[in-house]
Amino acid sequence: MKKIFLIIIFLFAFVQNVIAVEQKEIQFIYINGSNNNDVKMKTWFFEGVYKLHSKMYDSFLSSDFINKNLLKNGKYNISSAPEIFFWGDRSNAEIQKLNSELSFTKVFSPRLAQTVRTLLAHYLHDAIWVSHYRNMHPVIEDLHKQVMENYKNNKFVILFGYSAGAFVTYEYMFNKLADINVLEFLNYTKVSEELVNFAKSNPQKDTCIDALIDSGLVIYSADGKLIPNNNIQNFKDSYLKLDKYTCTSCIPDNVLKGIINFASPLVLFYSDISNPNYPLTYYNKLLYKYILENDIFWLTVNYADDPLGFPTTKNISYEDLKNIIDIKINPQNGFLYSKSDVKSRKTFIRSHTSYWATAKKFSKSVVEAYEEGFNLYNLCNKKEP
């Protein structure tokens, strides 16, 4: 009897250990927005994240829909502790200069005008600053290091972009997801037949924009185009190293589970996302295709009374999106969805910063957005013929 009891204990411990090994964590990483340059605002953001994450954690784990479709019935778990990626202090020099100029205008400007000017300057400065490629690139490189550190620790990630942090999450996906088939890219950029044949003879893995740039295969022009290296030998040498750069410069498959942007003014600054004449629309189509085919979600959740919260797109079905981007897609439960129909019950002036104070309501809205977006796309049974 004693032996049987010991065997049962052993088997129970073994099963528990197997479950612990097999279950992998999803790490939530929160990214700050604009106007976080001083100690007070940095502290406000960090304290807000810890308050929000506890509610977000509870809301996700208490949702049967999340447990089934995101956490795959216990395959994944959510880390109880949040991570923060903070870039708000990188423009301090520019902010000091801005404050000096504001002090000068204070001498002759009416008080109300000066108050509004100061408020707009501090809210918009970092949003404009980080939207420039020369400033954005080091930011997403450092974010990539944090994501890769989680990857090395066998964790997956969901990125939360608050306000102008939505610019960072978008640029990170845009530049780091391996959504580019190299041969299709070479045909799109109209390189010579010699180089296309060389590529066919030396196949490389699907890659990302940053790997193309980091390898020296292309340059990123001032007008937003990727231009192939026009030196044939340099092109060939860079091409043969592309897989190596793909491993270091791109997000490994299945690591990024989703993006949740909130209080997001993304389309106000990135109107080219919906501009059919902008050169990078081709790469946005590849981004959408990759999201749909790799079980990634892209949520935008804003309060209805947040004057700086803009829906990323009109919510449409998978079939509608497929027709718009006009690329063959084999969907695998990925989706894009915006939700901006919940009121914060704060004044419109305070609503943009109310997501922390209303953490329980907001986290519930995020879970609802995930379920609504998943159901709208209904990708489970949709396959390309």
C-alpha positions in Angstrom: 0.0 0.0 0.0 2.9 2.3 0.9 4.6 1.6 -2.4 1.3 2.4 -4.3 1.0 5.7 -2.4 4.6 6.7 -3.3 4.0 5.8 -6.9 0.9 8.0 -7.0 2.8 10.9 -5.5 5.7 10.4 -7.9 3.3 10.4 -10.9 1.5 13.5 -9.7 4.8 15.3 -9.3 5.9 14.2 -12.7 2.7 15.4 -14.4 2.9 18.7 -12.6 6.5 19.1 -13.7 5.6 18.3 -17.3 2.9 20.9 -17.3 5.2 23.5 -15.8 7.8 22.8 -18.5 5.3 22.8 -21.4 3.4 26.0 -20.4 5.1 29.1 -21.7 4.6 32.6 -20.6 3.4 35.6 -22.6 5.1 38.8 -21.4 3.2 42.1 -21.5 5.5 45.0 -22.4 4.2 48.5 -21.9 5.5 51.4 -24.0 5.2 55.0 -23.0 3.8 57.9 -25.0 4.6 61.5 -25.3 5.2 64.0 -22.5 7.1 61.6 -20.2 10.4 63.6 -20.1 10.7 64.5 -16.5 10.8 62.4 -13.3 7.3 63.2 -12.3 5.8 62.0 -15.6 8.0 59.0 -15.7 6.9 58.0 -12.2 3.3 58.6 -13.3 3.7 56.2 -16.2 5.4 53.5 -14.2 2.9 53.6 -11.4 0.1 53.6 -14.0 1.5 50.5 -15.7 1.7 48.5 -12.5 -1.9 49.5 -11.6 -3.2 48.7 -15.1 -1.3 45.4 -15.5 -2.8 43.8 -12.4 -6.3 44.5 -13.8 -5.3 43.5 -17.3 -3.8 40.2 -16.0 -7.1 39.4 -14.1 -9.3 40.3 -17.0 -7.3 38.1 -19.5 -7.2 35.1 -17.2 -10.9 35.3 -16.2 -12.0 35.3 -19.9 -12.9 31.9 -21.2 -12.6 33.3 -24.7 -9.0 34.5 -24.1 -8.1 31.2 -22.4 -9.3 29.2 -25.4 -8.1 31.3 -28.3 -5.1 33.3 -27.1 -3.8 31.0 -24.3 -4.7 27.9 -26.2 -6.4 26.1 -23.3 -3.4 26.3 -21.0 -0.5 26.1 -23.5 0.4 29.7 -22.6 0.2 31.7 -19.4 0.5 35.4 -18.8 3.4 36.8 -16.7 2.1 38.3 -13.5 4.7 41.0 -13.6 4.7 43.7 -16.4 7.8 44.9 -18.3 8.2 48.5 -19.4 10.0 49.8 -22.4 10.7 53.5 -21.7 11.9 55.9 -24.4 10.5 59.1 -22.9 13.7 60.6 -21.8 15.5 60.4 -25.1 14.5 63.9 -26.3 15.6 65.8 -23.1 17.9 68.1 -25.0 15.2 69.2 -27.4 12.7 69.6 -24.5 15.1 71.9 -22.7 15.4 74.0 -25.8 11.6 74.0 -26.2 11.1 75.1 -22.6 13.5 78.0 -23.1 11.6 79.1 -26.2 8.3 78.9 -24.3 9.7 81.0 -21.5 10.5 83.6 -24.2 7.0 83.7 -25.6 5.6 84.0 -22.1 6.8 87.6 -22.0 4.4 88.8 -24.6 1.8 86.1 -25.0 -1.6 86.2 -23.3 -1.9 83.7 -20.4 -4.6 81.5 -22.0 -2.7 81.3 -25.3 0.5 80.5 -23.5 -1.2 77.8 -21.4 -2.6 76.1 -24.5 0.7 76.5 -26.4 2.7 74.9 -23.6 0.2 72.1 -23.3 0.2 71.3 -27.0 4.0 71.6 -27.2 4.7 69.1 -24.5 2.0 66.6 -25.7 3.0 66.8 -29.3 6.7 67.2 -29.2 7.8 63.6 -28.5 5.1 62.3 -30.8 6.6 64.3 -33.7 10.2 63.6 -32.5 9.8 59.8 -32.4 7.9 59.7 -35.8 11.2 60.7 -37.6 13.1 57.7 -38.7 16.5 58.9 -37.4 14.9 59.0 -33.9 12.7 56.0 -34.2 15.3 53.6 -35.4 17.4 53.5 -32.2 14.1 53.2 -30.2 12.9 50.1 -32.0 16.4 48.6 -32.0 16.4 48.8 -28.2 12.9 47.4 -28.0 14.0 44.6 -30.2 16.8 43.8 -27.7 14.1 43.5 -24.9 11.9 41.3 -27.1 14.8 39.1 -28.0 15.8 38.8 -24.3 12.3 37.4 -23.6 12.7 35.1 -26.6 15.9 33.7 -25.1 14.0 33.1 -21.9 11.4 31.1 -23.8 8.8 33.8 -23.5 6.4 35.4 -26.0 5.4 39.0 -26.0 2.4 41.3 -26.4 3.2 45.0 -26.8 1.0 47.7 -25.3 1.6 51.1 -27.0 0.2 54.1 -25.0 -0.5 57.2 -27.1 2.7 57.9 -29.2 3.9 54.5 -28.0 1.5 53.2 -30.8 4.0 54.7 -33.3 6.7 52.5 -31.8 4.6 49.3 -31.9 3.7 50.0 -35.5 7.2 50.8 -36.6 8.5 47.7 -34.8 6.1 45.4 -36.6 6.6 47.2 -39.9 10.4 46.9 -39.8 10.9 43.7 -37.8 8.3 41.1 -38.9 9.7 38.7 -41.5 6.9 39.3 -44.0 9.0 39.7 -47.2 9.6 36.9 -49.7 12.9 37.8 -51.1 12.3 36.8 -54.7 9.0 38.6 -54.8 10.7 41.7 -53.3 13.4 41.6 -56.0 10.7 41.4 -58.7 8.8 44.2 -57.1 11.9 46.5 -57.1 12.7 45.5 -60.7 16.3 44.4 -60.2 18.1 42.8 -63.2 17.4 39.3 -64.5 21.0 38.4 -63.5 20.3 39.2 -59.8 16.9 37.4 -59.9 18.5 34.3 -61.3 21.3 34.5 -58.7 18.7 34.7 -55.9 16.8 31.7 -57.4 20.0 29.7 -57.2 20.7 30.8 -53.6 17.3 30.8 -51.8 17.1 32.7 -48.6 14.4 32.7 -45.9 11.6 35.3 -45.7 13.0 38.4 -44.2 12.2 41.8 -42.8 12.9 45.4 -43.8 15.6 45.9 -41.2 17.5 42.8 -42.3 17.5 44.0 -45.9 18.9 47.3 -44.7 21.4 45.9 -42.1 22.8 43.4 -44.7 23.5 46.2 -47.1 21.2 44.7 -49.7 19.1 47.9 -49.9 19.2 51.5 -48.6 16.2 53.3 -47.1 15.8 56.6 -49.1 14.5 59.9 -47.7 11.2 59.5 -49.6 10.5 56.1 -48.0 11.7 53.7 -50.7 13.8 50.6 -50.3 16.4 50.8 -53.1 18.5 47.7 -54.0 22.3 48.1 -53.9 23.3 49.0 -57.5 26.8 47.4 -57.2 26.2 43.8 -58.6 29.1 42.2 -56.6 28.1 44.0 -53.4 24.5 43.0 -53.9 25.5 39.3 -54.3 27.8 39.4 -51.2 25.0 41.0 -49.1 22.4 38.7 -50.4 24.4 35.6 -49.3 24.5 37.0 -45.8 20.8 37.8 -45.6 19.7 34.7 -43.6 22.3 35.7 -40.9 20.8 39.2 -40.6 17.3 37.8 -40.7 18.1 35.8 -37.5 19.3 38.9 -35.7 17.4 41.8 -37.2 13.9 40.3 -37.5 11.4 39.0 -34.9 11.5 35.2 -34.8 8.2 33.6 -35.9 5.6 33.2 -33.3 7.3 35.4 -30.7 5.0 38.4 -31.1 1.5 37.4 -30.2 -0.2 40.8 -30.5 -0.2 44.6 -30.3 -2.6 46.6 -28.2 -2.4 50.3 -28.8 -4.5 52.6 -26.7 -5.1 56.4 -26.6 -3.6 56.1 -30.0 -3.2 59.0 -32.5 -1.4 56.7 -35.0 -3.4 57.5 -38.1 -3.1 61.3 -37.4 0.7 61.0 -37.9 0.7 57.9 -40.2 -2.0 58.8 -42.7 0.1 57.0 -45.4 -1.2 53.7 -43.9 -4.4 54.2 -45.9 -2.9 56.2 -48.8 -2.9 54.0 -51.9 -0.3 56.2 -53.7 2.3 56.1 -51.0 5.3 53.8 -51.9 5.3 51.8 -48.7 1.7 50.6 -49.2 3.2 47.5 -50.7 5.0 46.7 -47.4 1.9 47.5 -45.4 0.0 44.9 -47.4 2.7 42.3 -46.6 2.4 43.3 -42.9 -1.3 42.7 -42.9 -0.9 39.4 -44.7 1.7 38.3 -42.1 -0.5 39.3 -39.2 -3.5 37.3 -40.6 -1.4 34.2 -41.5 0.5 34.0 -38.2 -2.2 34.3 -35.5 -1.2 37.8 -34.5 -3.7 40.4 -33.4 -3.5 44.2 -33.7 -6.0 46.0 -31.4 -6.6 49.7 -31.1 -8.7 50.5 -28.0 -9.5 54.1 -27.2 -12.0 55.8 -25.0 -14.8 57.4 -27.0 -14.2 60.7 -25.2 -10.4 60.7 -25.7 -9.8 63.5 -28.2 -6.4 62.0 -29.2 -7.6 58.5 -29.6 -8.2 57.7 -33.3 -9.4 54.3 -34.6 -6.7 52.7 -36.8 -9.1 51.6 -39.4 -12.8 51.0 -40.1 -13.6 47.5 -38.9 -14.1 45.3 -41.9 -14.4 41.5 -42.4 -11.6 39.3 -43.6 -13.1 39.0 -47.0 -13.2 42.8 -47.3 -9.6 43.2 -46.2 -8.5 40.4 -48.6 -10.1 42.4 -51.5 -8.5 45.6 -50.4 -4.9 44.4 -50.2 -5.4 42.1 -53.2 -2.8 39.5 -52.1 -3.4 35.8 -51.6 -3.8 35.1 -47.9 -4.0 31.8 -46.0 -5.5 33.1 -42.7 -4.6 31.6 -39.4 -6.7 33.5 -36.8 -4.8 36.8 -37.0 -6.9 40.0 -37.1 -7.0 43.8 -36.9 -9.6 45.6 -34.9 -10.4 49.0 -33.4 -12.7 49.6 -30.5 -13.6 53.2 -29.5 -17.1 52.9 -28.2 -16.6 52.9 -24.4 -16.7 56.2 -22.4 -14.1 56.9 -19.7 -16.7 59.1 -17.8 -13.9 61.7 -17.4 -13.8 65.2 -19.0 -12.5 65.2 -22.5 -9.4 67.0 -21.2 -8.6 64.2 -18.7 -9.8 61.2 -20.8 -6.4 60.8 -22.6 -4.7 60.1 -19.3 -7.6 58.2 -17.6 -6.7 54.7 -18.7 -4.7 54.1 -15.5 -7.4 55.5 -13.2 -10.0 53.4 -14.9 -7.9 50.3 -15.3 -10.6 47.8 -14.6 -13.0 49.2 -17.2 -10.2 49.6 -19.7 -8.9 46.1 -19.3 -12.4 44.8 -19.7 -12.7 46.8 -23.0 -9.5 45.2 -24.3 -10.8 41.7 -23.7 -14.0 42.6 -25.4 -12.1 44.1 -28.3 -10.1 40.8 -28.7 -13.3 38.8 -28.7 -15.1 41.1 -31.1 -12.2 41.3 -33.5 -11.6 37.5 -33.5 -15.3 36.9 -34.2 -15.5 39.6 -36.9 -12.8 38.0 -38.9 -14.0 34.4 -38.0 -10.8 33.0 -39.6 -11.0 29.5 -38.2 -12.7 28.0 -41.3 -11.6 30.6 -43.9 -9.0 29.2 -46.3 -7.9 30.4 -49.7 -9.1 28.1 -52.5 
